[in-house]
Amino acid sequence: MQGLFLEDLTVGQSAEMTRTADERTIQLFAEVSGDDNPLHLDEAYAATTQFKGRIAHGMLSAAYISAVIGTQLPGPGAVYMGQSLSFRRPVRVGDEVLTVCTIREIDAEKGRVTLDTVCSVNGKAVLTGEALILAPKRG
């Protein structure tokens, strides 16, 4: 799989992906990350919280951003240099999360690309942020 090179990128270019935060995904994320907070896994416990039910790990949505960057924009060869995140709303079990990454700035000299990153559910942002990526150069 070949990604895009720095020279192929333009400000305003974007890529997106939709994934469902289903039961299996949340269980696997808890297992891989080691985050077994009952807010994510135990319905009885989660019902007693301010959320009134289970929610997905916030970092699961952040992982969706990584997936877009690592597979689409710019794709294979991209190196994460930084990521800011603001969690706006919870993601519920079964929610479809739309992740959109849009190029805001390109520093061709340094090979760096800044992207606006947004995850949303039903048109409402659940996570916003900014990614700084080192993009591969041609040749």
Secondary structure by P-SEA (a helix, b strand, c coil): cccccccccccccccbbbbbbcaaaaaaaaaaacccccccccaaaaaacccccccccaaaaaaaaaaaaacccccccccccbbbbbbccccccbbbbbbbbbbccccccccbbbbbbbbbccccccccbbbbbbccccc
